[in-house]
Amino acid sequence: MNSSLKTNQFAIRSFLKQEFCQSLKKDWETIPFPTEKEESFRKFPISSIQWEELGFDPREKQIGIELQNQDSANLHVEPLLSETKQKEILDTIKQYLPKEYFVYLSILKASEISVFLCDGKFHLATESMFGDEPKFLFRIFYVPKGSSTQIQLKTETRHTAENLHLLSVFDVLIAESDSVVEILDEENFDEDLIQFRSVLVLAKENASLRFHHFPFGGFRSKWFLLSHLLGKGGEVTVDGVSAIGRRNLKDMDMEMYHHADHTTSKISYKAIVTDKSHHVFTGNLIIPPNLKKVVAHQESFNLSLNKKARAEANPKLEVLAEDVSCTHGATVGDIDEEQYFYLLSRGLSPEESKSLLVTAFYGETIQSIGFDEETKQNLESSIHTILVGGK
C-alpha cells in the first residue's frame, strides 16, 4: 500500500535544528579533513579531487548553519511528532553520531532535517536531484515501537553539464523496541557524481531490521554504514548488490556494533565489476567483553567481468566476548570457466551463458527481499543496464 509522502514527512523545527547544529560546532572544529593516511580512506583518492570543479570546498570550516523554510510546500507545517519527541530523537542521534567529517558537513549544510514517520504502512521516499549545485541531505527514518513497516528509498541525480558535482548525505534509521523494518535503498546516479554518504542504524530491544542496498551509477562514492544493536533481542541484516562499470569507484565500509546480549547481525554483500571499475568492501563486527549469546556473520562475494576491473574484500572481527558465534568469509573471482563451458556445450551463446551466470550470482539476493515482483524486476533491469558492454 503506497502512502503519500506528504502524510508521513515533516521537518524538524528550525530552533531545534539550530540548537542541534550549534551543539556540534565544537566537535566539528576538532575533526580533521580525511586523507589517504586514514584507514577508512586508504583506497579512496580524496586528495585528487578538484574541489573547484565541484563548486564547493568541504575543507572550509567556516560554514554557517542552514535553516529550513517551515512553509516548504513539500513538508508538513505541523510536525507529526511532538517537540519533546523530536528533541529526544536528536539527542539519541548525537549520542551515536559517527565522528566522520562528511557526516557533520551534511548536518550543518542541509537546509532541513527531514523526518519520515514510518508507522506501519509502505513508504516510498524519492529524492530526485537535478542540476550541478552541491547538495546536502540529512534524513531520519523513525519507526515507532511495535510497528511493522516497509520503506522503499530511492535517491537519484541527473545533470547536463560535463563537470563533476557533489552529493553529501547523512541518513538515520531508528527502529524502536519490538518493531519490524525492511528497507530497500536504491541509488541511481549520473556518471559525474561524487558522493559521500553515511547511514546510522539504531536497533532497540527486540527490533528486527533488514536493509537492502542497491547502488547504480556515479563516478566516486565513499559509503559508510554504522549499525548499533542497542537492546536485547535486536536483529540487523544488511545485504545488497553493487553493479558498477566504466571508471566508477565505490568504497564501502560496514560496521556492526553489538551492545546487548542475544543480539544477531549479518552482512552479506555482493559486487559485480566490469570495464575499469573498482569496488572496495570493508566489514567489521564489534562485540565488546561480557556479552552473551551473540551471533554475528559477515560475507562478501565479488565477481569480476573484466581483467581491468578490480574488487577487494576486507573482512574484520573485533570479538572480545566468549559466548558468541561469529563467522566471516570473502571471495573475489571471475566467472567459473567450467560452468561457462558447460552452458556453451548445451547450445547457449557466449552472451547468454555469461548473462545466466551473472544473474545466478546476484539473483538470490534480489529474490530474498520482501517487495513485489515488479520492484525486483526493476532492480534486475538496472543491474543488466550497468553491465551491458562489459567484456
Secondary structure, 3 states (H helix, E strand, C coil): CEECHHHCEEECCHHHHHHHHHHHHHHHHHCCCCCCCCHHHCCCCHHHCCHHHHCCCCCCCCCCCCCCCCCCCCCECCCCCCHHHHHHHHHHHHHCCCCCHHHHHHHHHCCCEEEEECCCCEEEEEEEEECCCCEEEEEEEEECCCCEEEEEEEEEEECCCCCCEEEEEEEEEEECCCCEEEEEEEEEECCCEEEEEEEEEEECCCCEEEEEEEEEECCEEEEEEEEEECCCCCEEEEEEEEEECCCCEEEEEEEEEECCCCCEEEEEEEEEECCCCEEEEEEEEEECCCCEEEEEEEEEEEEECCCCCEEEEEEEEEECCCEEEEEEEEEEECCCHHHHHHHHHCCCCHHHHHHHHHHHHHHHHHHCCCCCHHHHHHHHHHHHHHHCCCC
